[in-house]
Structures are given as C-alpha cells and as structure tokens.
Amino acid sequence: MAGEGLFGDMPAEEFEEYGRRVVAWAADYLAHPERYPVLARTRPGAIKAALPAEPPRRGEPMDRILADFEQVLLPGITHWNHPAFFAYFAITGSAPGILGELLAAALNVNAMLWKTSPAATELEEVALNWLRQMVGLPEGFMGIIMDTASVASLCAIAAAREAVAEHRFREEGMAGGPRLRLYTSEQAHSSIEKAGIVLGLGRSGVRKIPTDSAFRMDVAALRRAVAEDRDAGWRPFCVAATVGTTSTTSVDPVPAIAEVCRQEGLWLHVDGAYAGMAAIAPEFRWALDGCDHADSVVINPHKWLFTPIDCSAFYCRRPEVLRAAFSLVPEYLRTAEAEAAGVRDFMDYGIQLGRRFRALKLWMVIRYFGWEGLAARIREHVRLGQLLASWIDGDPEFERLAPTPFSTVCFRARPRGVPPDRLDEVNAALLDAVNATGDAFLSHTRLRGAFTLRFAIGHIRTGESHVRAAWNLLRRELRRLTEPR
C-alpha cells in the first residue's frame, strides 16, 4: 500500500498520477470558485476536532489524504483566491505563478548563497531588475526578495539604525547609544511599529505623525516633531513613509518627506507594499514620485501582481549599509565565489539564512502576462474601484469616508432614519450580514473614529459582474436590516 515503505519516496508513477489529479482539481477550482463561500463557515476548533490527535503510525494512501483535504480542510478555508474576495487587500495566486510554485517546490533549493543555486540568485537579480524598470525606480537600487513587506521594513529600519554613526549598534546593542526615534504616519501599517519593538526602539521610540484630510502624512508636523525630539535629546534616524496605506490606500507626500530627510540626515524608507505596484501602469507612475530619493522601498508582487504569497520585492539604494547590518559569515558558509566580482550572496542582506526560490514564480508571472498585460489588469481594477465609488456617491443611503486613488473604496451605510450614534452598529451588522451569505467577503477599519467598510478590488479574476453583485448584496442586506418589521 502506498506510504507503507520505510525507505525511499513516493514512486514516480504514483507521483505523476496524483500530480495530475491535484493539478486537475486546482484548474477546476480556479475555473469555478463560486462553488465555495468566500468566508469559511466553521466554528473555532472544528477542524482540529475532525482530525486525529495523534500522527499515523503507518503511511496512508493519497486517496484518503486528498479526501480529507476536500471534506475536512476545505470547509475551513477562507478563499483568498476567489474573485469575490474584497477584504484586506485581495491577492491572487495566478495560474503561471502556481506552476512556478510547483516547480520551485520540486527543485527545493535554498537560495542563501550564489553557490547553493546560482540560477536562483541570478534569476532573482533579473526578475527584480525587470520589476524595478516596470515601476520606474532608477538604476542603483539593489533588489532582493523578502517573504513579506513586514520583514522588508524591519530590515530597512535595521539598516537605518546601522547608518547612525554615533554608536556601534551592531556590536554593542542599544545600551549606551542615543535614544533613537523613528517617524511614521498614524495611518502606517502596524509592522512599522512592530519593527521598532523588535529592534529595541520600543513603542516610545516610534512617533506617529498626524495626517491631513486625505489621510496623508502631514509634512509640517513631521518637521516640528523632528525639531522637538532633537531638543528633547532624541536622535531622529528614520522616516517610514507609505504609498498605499492599509486602511485607505492614501499616498504620503514622498517628495516633501524626502526633502525633510535630506535636510535632517534621516534614512527614508517607503512602504509601497500595496500601491507601489500600480506604477506598472504609466498613468499611475506618480504613486512612486520621490522614491528615487528614498534609501529603501518595498513593493509586493503578492498583493497586486498576481504572484502567489509570499513574494515581497525590497529595493535598497545603500546595499552596503544593509549588508553591514546583517552579514555574518561563519566558516562553513564561506565560498570562493563570494569573493568574485558581481557575485552576491543574498543571505548577507536580511535576517534569513534559508531562502526559498521565490523568483521563479515572479519571473513566470511577468513573462506570461507581460508588462502590458499586467498594467492592463491593474488599470481595470482601478476602473472598477472608481465605478464602485461612483455608485456609492450616487446613493443617498451610502457615503464614502476617504478618497479612492486606486481600487480600494472606504465607505459606510448612512440610511435615512438611523441616528448618527447608531451608524457604527448598523455598519457592523451590515458587514456581518454580507459576509455571512458567502457570496462576498469585505473587511473594515476605523477612520476618524467611524466604523468603515473596506472594499478592495485586486483579484485577477474579478470582473464588473462580481463588483456589481457585491454592491447589490450590500444594498439588499441594508434594506433587510433597516426596514420596519
């Protein structure tokens, strides 16, 4: 029976048989996602209760394993790869990217050193150079793939700390050094503050700058904060700006922030995880204005370039500082190739030693769709976002709560007859009602204290029909919740 042997792997013919079945299942899944509710319909603990508490003593046949996948696990899956997934930021595992993951898993290389798989390192350099050109970043930025923007931003802030000349943080730690201050918008992703915690700044070392009416960092407030902190004995060292904030997708005024950083001698990191990818379409190149003056930039192909998670593209204009912050080479990792001109060991530029072959799926996505094809898909998502915004603006029962620069719309229901102090309650109930149908999945945030619905369009298979159906669902559920009984 398959799985019973004590030595060796699954036979090649069995792997081929089940490989065909799995790929056929995946193709059918991608072609007919409407069979599944977008949001998992399960109770906490139900999946664990349906599986044995102890591991099998003897190997089990793949038929039984795949049956449990469909019957036990699938009911507990929230389908991020569904075209009606409008929560958080919609992400897509496109078909060429999925095939790239399969090939990368089969090869199973560790791209820590050039020597451990030269093609993995050099393809990463090529793919990120292509992507750099596509979004309009200038030459001179070194690209490296991180798992997520959270880790990329952590590495950027660590490099910024390394660039502080007054103290040897790498060798001596934070003790005895100046009190460092990191600045970011009050709308920035939580990973920036978390990076401050991990790097020893503490939450008190992260100063959040107020935003303007469009939820963009207030540059005048940033200038005042830096001056106040210097007077109080802090050492300002880094600003983390955002291109596409998590709640509203607002774009901080990076050119003005870059000028402050130049004048004050601060490292500028730009978190463009979401909206940076929009710059692939020429008309949205403005999103990365000013980033040519940044010290580091991160953009996420796994958010809006149809590449399966995880794949985050991190660019650094001062790679020697990044390397100084992280390089630690024990004898067993020393190679002659590392001394050769032009050879880069990516383990030296981040916290990870082991590195997956993520470049393969990104390279395959770019080649399959092409620059123009990728731009067209992003452009269509923005059109759909603007269309939804126009429907909201034209409906007296709804209102937008933030500008819509890209394809994410922030809004709330404001039905007639509902007093202002009940709007949060009504919108929370509306969100739960829509998500409970299984026909769409939205998320929420709070803006200026108001409970806000977020509708993020970014899935490669999402069309106008999906957006219209979700909008009709919102209006129907609102009527059901507010009509007299």
SULJO-V151917 format. One record per pair of residues at least 24 apart in sequence whose ideal C-beta (glycine too) atoms are under 10 Angstrom apart, sorted by the first residue. I is the first residue (numbers start at 1). J is the second residue. If there is no record, write none. Layout:
BEGIN
I:J / I:J
END
This chain:
BEGIN
1:58 / 1:59 / 1:60 / 1:61 / 2:59 / 2:60 / 2:61 / 2:62 / 2:63 / 2:64 / 2:65 / 3:56 / 3:58 / 3:59 / 3:60 / 3:61 / 3:62 / 3:64 / 3:65 / 4:58 / 4:59 / 4:60 / 4:61 / 5:59 / 6:59 / 10:59 / 10:62 / 14:61 / 14:62 / 15:62 / 15:106 / 17:62 / 18:61 / 18:62 / 18:63 / 18:65 / 18:66 / 19:102 / 19:106 / 21:62 / 21:63 / 21:66 / 22:62 / 22:66 / 22:69 / 22:102 / 23:98 / 23:99 / 23:102 / 25:66 / 25:69 / 25:70 / 26:81 / 26:93 / 26:95 / 26:98 / 26:99 / 26:102 / 27:95 / 27:98 / 29:74 / 29:79 / 29:81 / 29:82 / 30:81 / 30:82 / 30:83 / 30:93 / 30:94 / 30:95 / 30:98 / 30:460 / 30:461 / 31:461 / 33:79 / 33:81 / 33:82 / 33:83 / 33:84 / 33:85 / 33:459 / 33:461 / 33:466 / 34:82 / 34:83 / 34:84 / 34:438 / 34:439 / 34:466 / 35:74 / 35:79 / 35:82 / 36:74 / 36:75 / 36:77 / 36:78 / 36:79 / 36:81 / 36:82 / 36:84 / 36:438 / 37:75 / 37:77 / 37:78 / 37:79 / 37:82 / 37:84 / 37:435 / 37:436 / 37:437 / 37:438 / 37:439 / 37:440 / 37:441 / 38:77 / 38:78 / 38:79 / 38:80 / 38:81 / 38:82 / 38:83 / 38:84 / 38:85 / 38:86 / 38:87 / 38:435 / 38:437 / 38:438 / 38:439 / 38:440 / 38:441 / 38:442 / 38:470 / 39:77 / 39:78 / 39:79 / 39:82 / 39:84 / 39:85 / 39:87 / 39:434 / 39:435 / 39:436 / 39:437 / 39:438 / 39:439 / 39:440 / 39:441 / 39:442 / 40:74 / 40:75 / 40:76 / 40:77 / 40:78 / 40:79 / 40:438 / 40:441 / 41:75 / 41:76 / 41:78 / 41:436 / 41:438 / 42:75 / 42:76 / 42:77 / 42:78 / 43:76 / 46:72 / 46:75 / 46:76 / 47:72 / 47:73 / 47:75 / 47:76 / 47:77 / 48:76 / 50:75 / 50:76 / 78:435 / 78:441 / 79:438 / 79:441 / 80:309 / 80:441 / 80:459 / 81:308 / 81:459 / 81:460 / 81:461 / 82:438 / 82:440 / 82:441 / 82:459 / 82:461 / 82:462 / 82:466 / 83:440 / 83:457 / 83:459 / 83:460 / 83:461 / 83:462 / 83:463 / 83:465 / 83:466 / 83:467 / 84:438 / 84:439 / 84:440 / 84:441 / 84:442 / 84:459 / 84:461 / 84:462 / 84:465 / 84:466 / 84:467 / 84:469 / 84:470 / 84:473 / 85:440 / 85:441 / 85:442 / 85:443 / 85:456 / 85:457 / 85:458 / 85:459 / 85:461 / 85:462 / 85:466 / 86:388 / 86:407 / 86:408 / 86:409 / 86:434 / 86:435 / 86:440 / 86:441 / 86:442 / 86:443 / 86:453 / 86:454 / 86:455 / 86:456 / 86:457 / 86:458 / 86:459 / 86:462 / 86:466 / 86:467 / 86:470 / 87:431 / 87:435 / 87:440 / 87:441 / 87:442 / 87:443 / 87:444 / 87:454 / 87:455 / 87:456 / 88:246 / 88:274 / 88:303 / 88:408 / 88:441 / 88:442 / 88:443 / 88:454 / 88:456 / 88:458 / 89:244 / 89:246 / 89:249 / 89:273 / 89:274 / 89:275 / 89:300 / 89:302 / 89:303 / 89:304 / 89:407 / 89:408 / 89:443 / 89:454 / 89:456 / 89:457 / 89:458 / 89:459 / 90:303 / 90:304 / 90:381 / 90:407 / 90:408 / 90:441 / 90:455 / 90:456 / 90:457 / 90:458 / 90:459 / 90:460 / 90:461 / 90:462 / 91:300 / 91:301 / 91:302 / 91:303 / 91:304 / 91:305 / 91:306 / 91:307 / 91:308 / 91:309 / 91:310 / 91:456 / 91:458 / 91:459 / 91:460 / 92:302 / 92:303 / 92:304 / 92:305 / 92:306 / 92:307 / 92:308 / 92:309 / 92:365 / 92:377 / 92:458 / 92:459 / 92:460 / 92:461 / 92:462 / 93:302 / 93:306 / 93:307 / 93:308 / 93:309 / 93:361 / 93:365 / 93:459 / 93:460 / 94:305 / 94:306 / 94:307 / 94:308 / 94:361 / 94:364 / 94:365 / 94:368 / 94:369 / 94:377 / 94:459 / 94:460 / 94:461 / 95:306 / 95:364 / 95:365 / 95:368 / 95:460 / 96:306 / 96:307 / 96:308 / 96:361 / 96:362 / 96:363 / 96:364 / 96:365 / 96:366 / 96:367 / 96:368 / 96:369 / 97:301 / 97:302 / 97:305 / 97:306 / 97:307 / 97:308 / 97:309 / 97:311 / 97:360 / 97:361 / 97:362 / 97:363 / 97:364 / 97:365 / 97:366 / 97:368 / 97:369 / 97:460 / 98:307 / 98:308 / 98:361 / 98:364 / 98:365 / 99:308 / 99:360 / 99:361 / 99:364 / 99:365 / 99:368 / 100:307 / 100:308 / 100:311 / 100:357 / 100:358 / 100:359 / 100:360 / 100:361 / 100:362 / 100:363 / 100:364 / 100:365 / 100:367 / 100:368 / 101:307 / 101:308 / 101:309 / 101:311 / 101:356 / 101:357 / 101:358 / 101:360 / 101:361 / 101:364 / 102:360 / 102:361 / 103:357 / 103:360 / 103:361 / 103:364 / 104:308 / 104:356 / 104:357 / 104:358 / 104:359 / 104:360 / 104:361 / 104:364 / 105:356 / 105:357 / 105:360 / 107:357 / 107:360 / 108:356 / 108:357 / 109:355 / 109:356 / 109:357 / 109:360 / 110:347 / 110:353 / 110:354 / 110:355 / 110:356 / 110:357 / 111:145 / 111:345 / 111:346 / 111:347 / 111:352 / 111:354 / 111:355 / 111:356 / 111:357 / 111:358 / 111:359 / 111:360 / 112:333 / 112:345 / 112:346 / 112:347 / 112:348 / 112:352 / 112:353 / 112:354 / 112:355 / 113:329 / 113:333 / 113:334 / 113:335 / 113:337 / 113:338 / 113:343 / 113:344 / 113:345 / 113:346 / 113:347 / 113:348 / 113:353 / 113:355 / 114:335 / 114:337 / 114:338 / 114:340 / 114:342 / 114:343 / 114:344 / 114:345 / 114:346 / 114:347 / 115:333 / 115:335 / 115:336 / 115:337 / 115:338 / 115:343 / 115:345 / 116:333 / 116:335 / 116:345 / 116:347 / 116:354 / 116:355 / 117:355 / 117:357 / 118:337 / 118:343 / 119:357 / 119:359 / 119:360 / 120:145 / 120:346 / 120:355 / 120:356 / 120:357 / 120:358 / 120:359 / 120:360 / 121:337 / 121:343 / 121:344 / 121:345 / 121:346 / 121:355 / 121:357 / 121:359 / 122:342 / 122:343 / 122:344 / 122:359 / 123:357 / 123:358 / 123:359 / 123:360 / 123:362 / 123:363 / 124:313 / 124:344 / 124:346 / 124:355 / 124:357 / 124:358 / 124:359 / 124:360 / 124:362 / 124:363 / 125:342 / 125:344 / 125:346 / 125:359 / 126:359 / 126:363 / 126:366 / 127:301 / 127:311 / 127:313 / 127:358 / 127:359 / 127:360 / 127:361 / 127:362 / 127:363 / 127:364 / 127:365 / 127:366 / 127:367 / 128:301 / 128:313 / 128:314 / 128:315 / 128:359 / 128:362 / 128:363 / 130:362 / 130:363 / 130:366 / 130:367 / 130:371 / 131:276 / 131:277 / 131:280 / 131:299 / 131:301 / 131:305 / 131:313 / 131:315 / 131:362 / 131:363 / 131:366 / 131:371 / 131:374 / 132:297 / 132:299 / 132:313 / 132:315 / 133:280 / 133:371 / 134:277 / 134:279 / 134:280 / 134:281 / 134:305 / 134:366 / 134:371 / 134:374 / 134:375 / 135:272 / 135:276 / 135:277 / 135:278 / 135:279 / 135:280 / 135:281 / 135:284 / 135:285 / 135:287 / 135:288 / 135:291 / 135:297 / 135:299 / 135:305 / 135:313 / 135:315 / 136:279 / 136:280 / 136:282 / 136:284 / 136:285 / 136:286 / 136:287 / 136:288 / 136:289 / 136:291 / 136:292 / 137:272 / 137:276 / 137:279 / 137:288 / 137:291 / 137:292 / 137:294 / 137:297 / 137:299 / 137:313 / 137:315 / 137:317 / 138:291 / 138:292 / 138:293 / 138:315 / 138:317 / 140:292 / 140:315 / 140:316 / 140:317 / 140:318 / 140:319 / 141:291 / 141:292 / 141:294 / 141:295 / 141:296 / 141:297 / 141:314 / 141:315 / 141:316 / 141:317 / 141:318 / 141:319 / 142:296 / 142:314 / 142:315 / 142:316 / 142:317 / 142:318 / 142:319 / 142:320 / 142:322 / 142:323 / 142:344 / 142:346 / 142:349 / 143:297 / 143:299 / 143:313 / 143:314 / 143:315 / 143:316 / 143:319 / 143:359 / 144:312 / 144:313 / 144:314 / 144:315 / 144:316 / 144:319 / 144:322 / 144:344 / 144:346 / 144:348 / 144:349 / 144:350 / 144:355 / 144:359 / 145:301 / 145:310 / 145:311 / 145:312 / 145:313 / 145:314 / 145:346 / 145:350 / 145:355 / 145:356 / 145:357 / 145:358 / 145:359 / 145:362 / 146:298 / 146:300 / 146:310 / 146:311 / 146:312 / 146:313 / 146:314 / 146:346 / 146:349 / 146:350 / 146:351 / 146:352 / 146:355 / 146:358 / 147:302 / 147:309 / 147:310 / 147:311 / 147:312 / 147:350 / 147:352 / 147:355 / 147:356 / 147:358 / 148:191 / 148:273 / 148:298 / 148:300 / 148:302 / 148:303 / 148:309 / 148:310 / 148:311 / 148:312 / 148:314 / 149:189 / 149:191 / 149:192 / 149:271 / 149:272 / 149:273 / 149:274 / 149:276 / 149:298 / 149:299 / 149:300 / 149:302 / 149:303 / 149:310 / 149:312 / 149:313 / 149:314 / 150:189 / 150:190 / 150:191 / 150:192 / 150:194 / 150:195 / 150:271 / 150:273 / 150:298 / 150:312 / 151:191 / 151:195 / 151:298 / 151:310 / 151:312 / 151:314 / 151:350 / 151:351 / 151:352 / 152:191 / 152:195 / 152:269 / 152:271 / 152:273 / 152:296 / 152:297 / 152:298 / 152:299 / 152:300 / 152:312 / 152:313 / 152:314 / 152:315 / 152:316 / 152:350 / 153:184 / 153:188 / 153:189 / 153:191 / 153:192 / 153:194 / 153:195 / 153:240 / 153:269 / 153:270 / 153:271 / 153:273 / 153:296 / 153:298 / 153:312 / 153:314 / 154:191 / 154:192 / 154:194 / 154:195 / 154:196 / 154:198 / 154:199 / 154:350 / 154:351 / 155:195 / 155:269 / 155:296 / 155:298 / 155:314 / 155:316 / 155:322 / 155:325 / 155:326 / 155:349 / 155:350 / 155:351 / 155:352 / 156:192 / 156:195 / 156:238 / 156:240 / 156:267 / 156:268 / 156:269 / 156:270 / 156:271 / 156:294 / 156:295 / 156:296 / 156:297 / 156:298 / 156:314 / 156:315 / 156:316 / 156:322 / 156:325 / 157:182 / 157:184 / 157:191 / 157:192 / 157:195 / 157:196 / 157:198 / 157:199 / 157:201 / 157:206 / 157:237 / 157:238 / 157:240 / 157:267 / 157:269 / 157:296 / 157:325 / 158:195 / 158:198 / 158:199 / 158:238 / 158:321 / 158:322 / 158:325 / 158:326 / 158:350 / 158:351 / 159:238 / 159:267 / 159:269 / 159:295 / 159:296 / 159:316 / 159:318 / 159:319 / 159:320 / 159:321 / 159:322 / 159:323 / 159:324 / 159:325 / 159:326 / 159:349 / 159:350 / 160:199 / 160:237 / 160:238 / 160:239 / 160:240 / 160:266 / 160:267 / 160:268 / 160:269 / 160:295 / 160:296 / 160:318 / 160:321 / 160:322 / 160:325 / 161:199 / 161:200 / 161:201 / 161:237 / 161:238 / 161:267 / 161:321 / 161:325 / 162:237 / 162:267 / 162:318 / 162:320 / 162:321 / 162:322 / 162:323 / 162:324 / 162:325 / 162:326 / 163:237 / 163:238 / 163:265 / 163:266 / 163:267 / 163:295 / 163:318 / 163:321 / 163:322 / 163:324 / 163:325 / 164:235 / 164:236 / 164:237 / 164:238 / 164:265 / 164:267 / 165:265 / 166:235 / 166:237 / 167:235 / 169:199 / 169:200 / 169:325 / 170:324 / 170:325 / 170:326 / 170:327 / 170:328 / 173:200 / 174:199 / 174:200 / 174:201 / 174:202 / 174:205 / 175:200 / 177:235 / 178:233 / 178:234 / 178:235 / 178:236 / 178:237 / 179:204 / 179:205 / 179:229 / 179:232 / 179:233 / 179:234 / 179:235 / 179:236 / 180:205 / 180:206 / 180:229 / 180:234 / 180:235 / 180:236 / 180:237 / 180:238 / 181:205 / 181:206 / 181:207 / 181:225 / 181:226 / 181:228 / 181:229 / 181:230 / 181:232 / 181:233 / 181:234 / 181:235 / 181:236 / 181:237 / 181:238 / 181:239 / 181:266 / 182:206 / 182:207 / 182:208 / 182:236 / 182:237 / 182:238 / 182:239 / 182:240 / 182:266 / 182:267 / 182:269 / 183:207 / 183:208 / 183:209 / 183:217 / 183:221 / 183:222 / 183:225 / 183:226 / 183:229 / 183:236 / 183:237 / 183:238 / 183:239 / 183:240 / 183:241 / 183:257 / 183:260 / 183:261 / 183:264 / 183:266 / 184:208 / 184:209 / 184:217 / 184:222 / 184:238 / 184:239 / 184:240 / 184:241 / 184:242 / 184:252 / 184:269 / 184:271 / 185:209 / 185:210 / 185:211 / 185:215 / 185:216 / 185:217 / 185:218 / 185:221 / 185:222 / 185:239 / 185:240 / 185:241 / 185:242 / 185:245 / 185:250 / 185:252 / 185:257 / 185:271 / 186:210 / 186:211 / 186:215 / 186:217 / 186:218 / 186:221 / 186:245 / 187:211 / 187:215 / 187:216 / 187:217 / 187:242 / 187:245 / 187:246 / 187:247 / 187:248 / 187:249 / 187:250 / 187:252 / 187:402 / 187:445 / 187:447 / 188:217 / 188:240 / 188:241 / 188:242 / 188:245 / 188:246 / 188:247 / 188:252 / 188:271 / 189:240 / 189:242 / 189:244 / 189:245 / 189:246 / 189:247 / 189:271 / 189:273 / 189:274 / 190:246 / 191:240 / 191:246 / 191:271 / 191:273 / 192:238 / 192:240 / 192:241 / 192:242 / 192:269 / 192:271 / 193:240 / 195:238 / 195:240 / 195:269 / 196:238 / 196:240 / 198:351 / 201:237 / 201:238 / 204:234 / 205:234 / 205:235 / 205:237 / 206:238 / 206:240 / 207:234 / 207:236 / 207:239 / 209:239 / 209:241 / 209:252 / 209:257 / 211:242 / 211:245 / 211:248 / 211:250 / 211:252 / 212:250 / 212:252 / 212:253 / 213:402 / 213:403 / 213:448 / 214:248 / 214:250 / 214:251 / 214:253 / 214:402 / 214:403 / 214:405 / 215:242 / 215:245 / 215:247 / 215:248 / 215:249 / 215:250 / 215:251 / 215:252 / 215:401 / 215:402 / 215:403 / 215:410 / 215:447 / 215:448 / 216:241 / 216:242 / 216:245 / 216:248 / 216:250 / 216:251 / 216:252 / 216:253 / 216:254 / 216:256 / 216:257 / 216:403 / 217:241 / 217:242 / 217:245 / 217:250 / 217:251 / 217:252 / 217:253 / 217:254 / 217:256 / 217:257 / 218:252 / 218:253 / 219:252 / 219:253 / 219:254 / 219:255 / 219:256 / 219:257 / 219:259 / 219:260 / 220:256 / 220:260 / 222:252 / 222:253 / 222:256 / 222:257 / 222:260 / 222:261 / 222:264 / 222:266 / 223:256 / 223:257 / 223:259 / 223:260 / 223:263 / 223:264 / 226:260 / 226:261 / 226:263 / 226:264 / 226:266 / 227:264 / 230:264 / 236:260 / 236:261 / 236:264 / 236:265 / 236:266 / 236:267 / 237:264 / 237:265 / 237:266 / 237:267 / 238:266 / 238:267 / 238:268 / 238:269 / 238:295 / 238:296 / 239:264 / 239:266 / 239:267 / 239:268 / 239:269 / 239:270 / 239:294 / 239:295 / 240:267 / 240:268 / 240:269 / 240:270 / 240:271 / 240:296 / 241:268 / 241:269 / 241:270 / 241:271 / 241:272 / 241:290 / 241:291 / 241:294 / 241:297 / 242:269 / 242:270 / 242:271 / 242:272 / 242:273 / 242:274 / 242:275 / 242:276 / 243:270 / 243:271 / 243:272 / 243:273 / 243:274 / 243:275 / 243:276 / 243:277 / 243:278 / 243:279 / 243:287 / 243:288 / 243:289 / 243:290 / 243:291 / 243:294 / 243:297 / 243:298 / 243:299 / 243:405 / 244:271 / 244:272 / 244:273 / 244:274 / 244:275 / 244:276 / 244:277 / 244:278 / 244:287 / 244:299 / 244:300 / 244:303 / 244:304 / 244:405 / 244:406 / 244:408 / 245:271 / 245:273 / 245:274 / 245:275 / 245:402 / 245:408 / 245:445 / 246:271 / 246:273 / 246:274 / 246:408 / 246:445 / 246:454 / 247:401 / 247:402 / 247:408 / 247:410 / 247:443 / 247:444 / 247:445 / 247:446 / 247:447 / 247:452 / 247:454 / 248:401 / 248:402 / 248:403 / 248:404 / 248:405 / 248:406 / 248:408 / 248:409 / 248:410 / 248:445 / 248:447 / 248:452 / 248:454 / 249:274 / 249:275 / 249:278 / 249:287 / 249:385 / 249:402 / 249:403 / 249:404 / 249:405 / 249:406 / 249:407 / 249:408 / 249:409 / 249:410 / 249:454 / 249:456 / 250:275 / 250:402 / 250:403 / 250:405 / 250:406 / 250:410 / 251:275 / 251:276 / 251:278 / 251:286 / 251:287 / 251:288 / 251:289 / 251:290 / 251:403 / 251:405 / 251:406 / 252:290 / 253:289 / 253:290 / 254:287 / 254:288 / 254:289 / 254:290 / 254:291 / 254:292 / 254:293 / 254:294 / 254:297 / 255:289 / 255:290 / 255:291 / 255:292 / 255:293 / 256:290 / 257:290 / 257:293 / 257:294 / 258:289 / 258:290 / 258:291 / 258:292 / 258:293 / 258:294 / 258:295 / 259:290 / 259:293 / 261:293 / 261:294 / 261:295 / 262:293 / 266:295 / 267:294 / 267:295 / 267:296 / 267:318 / 267:321 / 268:293 / 268:294 / 268:295 / 268:296 / 268:297 / 268:317 / 269:294 / 269:295 / 269:296 / 269:297 / 269:298 / 269:314 / 269:316 / 270:294 / 270:295 / 270:296 / 270:297 / 270:298 / 270:299 / 270:315 / 271:296 / 271:297 / 271:298 / 271:299 / 271:300 / 272:297 / 272:298 / 272:299 / 272:300 / 272:303 / 272:313 / 272:315 / 273:297 / 273:298 / 273:299 / 273:300 / 273:302 / 273:303 / 273:304 / 273:312 / 273:313 / 274:299 / 274:300 / 274:303 / 274:304 / 274:406 / 274:407 / 274:408 / 274:456 / 274:458 / 275:299 / 275:300 / 275:303 / 275:304 / 275:405 / 275:406 / 275:407 / 275:408 / 276:300 / 276:301 / 276:303 / 276:304 / 276:305 / 276:313 / 276:315 / 277:301 / 277:302 / 277:303 / 277:304 / 277:305 / 277:306 / 277:307 / 277:313 / 277:374 / 277:378 / 277:406 / 277:458 / 278:304 / 278:375 / 278:378 / 278:379 / 278:381 / 278:382 / 278:405 / 278:406 / 278:407 / 279:375 / 279:378 / 280:304 / 280:305 / 280:366 / 280:371 / 280:372 / 280:374 / 280:375 / 280:376 / 280:377 / 280:378 / 280:379 / 281:371 / 281:372 / 281:374 / 281:375 / 281:376 / 281:377 / 281:378 / 281:379 / 281:380 / 281:381 / 281:382 / 282:375 / 282:379 / 283:375 / 283:379 / 283:382 / 284:375 / 284:378 / 284:379 / 284:382 / 284:405 / 284:406 / 286:405 / 287:405 / 287:406 / 291:315 / 291:317 / 292:317 / 293:317 / 295:321 / 295:322 / 296:321 / 296:322 / 301:358 / 301:361 / 301:362 / 301:365 / 301:366 / 301:374 / 302:358 / 302:361 / 302:362 / 303:456 / 303:458 / 304:374 / 304:377 / 304:378 / 304:381 / 304:406 / 304:407 / 304:456 / 304:458 / 304:459 / 304:460 / 305:362 / 305:365 / 305:366 / 305:369 / 305:374 / 305:377 / 305:378 / 305:458 / 305:460 / 306:361 / 306:362 / 306:365 / 306:366 / 306:368 / 306:369 / 306:373 / 306:374 / 306:377 / 306:378 / 306:458 / 306:459 / 306:460 / 306:461 / 307:358 / 307:361 / 307:362 / 307:363 / 307:364 / 307:365 / 307:366 / 308:358 / 308:361 / 308:362 / 308:365 / 310:356 / 310:358 / 311:356 / 311:358 / 311:359 / 311:361 / 311:362 / 311:365 / 312:358 / 313:358 / 313:359 / 313:362 / 314:349 / 314:350 / 316:349 / 319:344 / 319:348 / 319:349 / 322:348 / 322:349 / 322:350 / 323:348 / 323:349 / 323:350 / 324:348 / 325:349 / 325:350 / 325:351 / 326:350 / 326:351 / 326:352 / 328:353 / 365:460 / 369:460 / 374:460 / 377:458 / 377:459 / 377:460 / 377:462 / 378:406 / 378:407 / 378:458 / 378:460 / 379:407 / 380:407 / 380:457 / 380:460 / 380:462 / 380:463 / 380:464 / 381:406 / 381:407 / 381:408 / 381:456 / 381:457 / 381:458 / 381:459 / 381:460 / 381:462 / 381:467 / 382:406 / 382:407 / 382:408 / 382:457 / 382:458 / 383:407 / 383:457 / 383:464 / 384:409 / 384:455 / 384:457 / 384:458 / 384:462 / 384:463 / 384:464 / 384:466 / 384:467 / 384:468 / 385:409 / 385:455 / 385:456 / 385:457 / 385:458 / 385:467 / 386:457 / 387:457 / 387:464 / 387:467 / 387:468 / 387:471 / 388:455 / 388:457 / 388:464 / 388:467 / 388:468 / 388:470 / 388:471 / 388:474 / 389:455 / 391:467 / 391:468 / 391:471 / 391:472 / 391:474 / 391:475 / 392:453 / 392:455 / 392:471 / 392:474 / 395:471 / 395:474 / 395:475 / 395:478 / 397:474 / 397:475 / 397:478 / 397:479 / 397:482 / 398:453 / 398:471 / 398:474 / 398:475 / 398:478 / 399:423 / 399:450 / 400:452 / 401:445 / 401:446 / 401:447 / 401:448 / 401:450 / 401:451 / 401:452 / 401:453 / 401:454 / 402:445 / 402:447 / 402:448 / 402:452 / 402:454 / 404:455 / 406:456 / 406:457 / 406:458 / 407:455 / 407:456 / 407:457 / 407:458 / 407:462 / 407:467 / 408:454 / 408:455 / 408:456 / 408:457 / 408:458 / 409:442 / 409:453 / 409:454 / 409:455 / 409:456 / 409:457 / 409:467 / 409:471 / 410:444 / 410:445 / 410:447 / 410:450 / 410:452 / 410:453 / 410:454 / 410:455 / 410:456 / 411:447 / 411:452 / 411:453 / 411:454 / 411:455 / 411:474 / 412:444 / 412:447 / 412:450 / 412:451 / 412:452 / 412:453 / 413:453 / 413:474 / 413:475 / 413:477 / 413:478 / 413:481 / 413:482 / 414:478 / 415:478 / 415:479 / 415:481 / 415:482 / 415:483 / 416:482 / 417:482 / 417:484 / 418:478 / 418:481 / 418:482 / 420:450 / 423:450 / 423:451 / 424:449 / 424:450 / 424:451 / 424:452 / 425:451 / 425:481 / 426:451 / 426:478 / 426:481 / 426:482 / 427:451 / 427:452 / 427:453 / 427:478 / 427:481 / 428:453 / 429:477 / 429:478 / 429:481 / 429:482 / 430:474 / 430:475 / 430:477 / 430:478 / 430:480 / 430:481 / 430:482 / 431:474 / 431:477 / 432:477 / 432:481 / 433:473 / 433:474 / 433:476 / 433:477 / 433:478 / 433:480 / 433:481 / 434:470 / 434:473 / 434:474 / 434:476 / 434:477 / 434:478 / 435:477 / 436:477 / 437:470 / 437:473 / 437:476 / 437:477 / 439:466 / 439:469 / 439:470 / 439:472 / 439:473 / 440:466 / 440:467 / 440:469 / 440:470 / 440:471 / 440:473 / 440:474 / 441:470 / 442:470 / 442:473 / 442:474
END
